[in-house]
Amino acid sequence: MSDIVKIGTRGSLLATTQADTVRVALAAAGVEAELVIVKTAGDLSAAPVQTIGVGVFTAALREALADGTVDIAVHSYKDLPTAADDRFVIAAIPAREDPRDALVARDGLVLGELPADAKVGTSAPRRIAQLRALGQGLDVRPLRGNLDTRIGKVASGELDAVIVARAGLSRIGRLDVVTEALDPVQLLPAPAQGALAVECRTGDTDLAAAIATLDDAHSRAAVAAERGLLAELEAGCTAPVGAIAEVVESIDEDGRIFDELSLRGCVAAIDGSDTIRASIVGSPDRAEELGRELARELLDLGARELVSVTEPAQAGSHVQGGSHV
Ligand SMILES: NCc1[nH]cc(CCC(=O)O)c1CC(=O)O
């Protein structure tokens, strides 16, 4: 290990704030580290993520890790492609933030109070599809840019509301703008939303061991289940797929306490005409397999057709329909 460990991060306030939590935790474990900012394709383009490709936020960071420019990469886990990359290990998944999506709306409104035709900004097919499925007649508008830009569109009156990950606002200290933390029954978050992936090079075992002190076993299991589901669906972070897993304590008939993982997942049609949902419960030791099992159930229920459609929101379009579940 070199004297000062280099932590690679994107340059946004959110990314540097996230990376700094890793720096501080490593310092507490006696490892001195500094942040190194790496520009990614996702930072250089304002196009919808589904048109610039999977891994836009993470590929450049991984290259910097591979070529030794940095020693650690801190990613928002939900931006990482599901395909494994043998060059790296995810040495820690720190305790995850609240994974729910957040509504930031004018006048303190909650989702159910938004009138038909209210302009709601989001570009994630998962959010578009689930919003349309509510059948509320919302006018879903494209939205990209960093968090400040996004929430600024509500303050300026350009949009009635935006939907962003609550975790992002929490990390940059802007939970004050949240008017509702959306119930997963209405809007299932993206697989791994709110979690960080702290990567280092395979074989960098001393550093991996230092980083592993930041790992949270429950968060790791929950994320493994959600991403197992995504992988089995052969879908990426731009697919209309939602998932949320939780590890909770349960008690068996002999009074013994044990950990149980519960996972819910959905695949939604981009036009809001259909949402397929299912859930599963099992041992956290089988987290990824539970995710894959649930994906196969969703596929049996007809998810295949819905997964592949990732049409971006058209300005002004507001197709909606009642969900059949
Ligand atoms: N796709 C962009 C992205 N990647 C991670 C976050 C937020 C932080 C997180 O989910 O961990 C966001 C913004 C958003 O979805 O609103």
Ligand as a Chemical Component Dictionary entry (heavy atoms), coordinates in Angstrom:
data_LIG
# 
_chem_comp.id                   LIG 
_chem_comp.type                 NON-POLYMER 
_chem_comp.pdbx_formal_charge   0 
_chem_comp.three_letter_code    LIG 
# 
loop_
_chem_comp_atom.comp_id 
_chem_comp_atom.atom_id 
_chem_comp_atom.alt_atom_id 
_chem_comp_atom.type_symbol 
_chem_comp_atom.charge 
_chem_comp_atom.model_Cartn_x 
_chem_comp_atom.model_Cartn_y 
_chem_comp_atom.model_Cartn_z 
_chem_comp_atom.pdbx_ordinal 
LIG N1  N1  N 0 -28.585 7.426  -11.600 1  
LIG C1  C1  C 0 -28.033 8.553  -10.941 2  
LIG C2  C2  C 0 -27.882 8.332  -9.467  3  
LIG N2  N2  N 0 -27.037 7.399  -8.987  4  
LIG C3  C3  C 0 -27.137 7.390  -7.627  5  
LIG C4  C4  C 0 -28.048 8.353  -7.248  6  
LIG C5  C5  C 0 -28.458 8.676  -5.870  7  
LIG C6  C6  C 0 -27.759 8.002  -4.740  8  
LIG C7  C7  C 0 -28.057 6.532  -4.586  9  
LIG O1  O1  O 0 -29.077 6.005  -5.040  10 
LIG O2  O2  O 0 -27.228 5.862  -3.940  11 
LIG C8  C8  C 0 -28.519 8.972  -8.401  12 
LIG C9  C9  C 0 -29.495 10.087 -8.490  13 
LIG C10 C10 C 0 -30.945 9.697  -8.425  14 
LIG O3  O3  O 0 -31.326 8.561  -8.759  15 
LIG O4  O4  O 0 -31.756 10.542 -8.063  16 
# 
loop_
_chem_comp_bond.comp_id 
_chem_comp_bond.atom_id_1 
_chem_comp_bond.atom_id_2 
_chem_comp_bond.value_order 
_chem_comp_bond.pdbx_ordinal 
LIG N1  C1  SING 1  
LIG C1  C2  SING 2  
LIG C2  N2  SING 3  
LIG C2  C8  DOUB 4  
LIG N2  C3  SING 5  
LIG C3  C4  DOUB 6  
LIG C4  C5  SING 7  
LIG C4  C8  SING 8  
LIG C5  C6  SING 9  
LIG C6  C7  SING 10 
LIG C7  O1  DOUB 11 
LIG C7  O2  SING 12 
LIG C8  C9  SING 13 
LIG C9  C10 SING 14 
LIG C10 O3  DOUB 15 
LIG C10 O4  SING 16 
# 
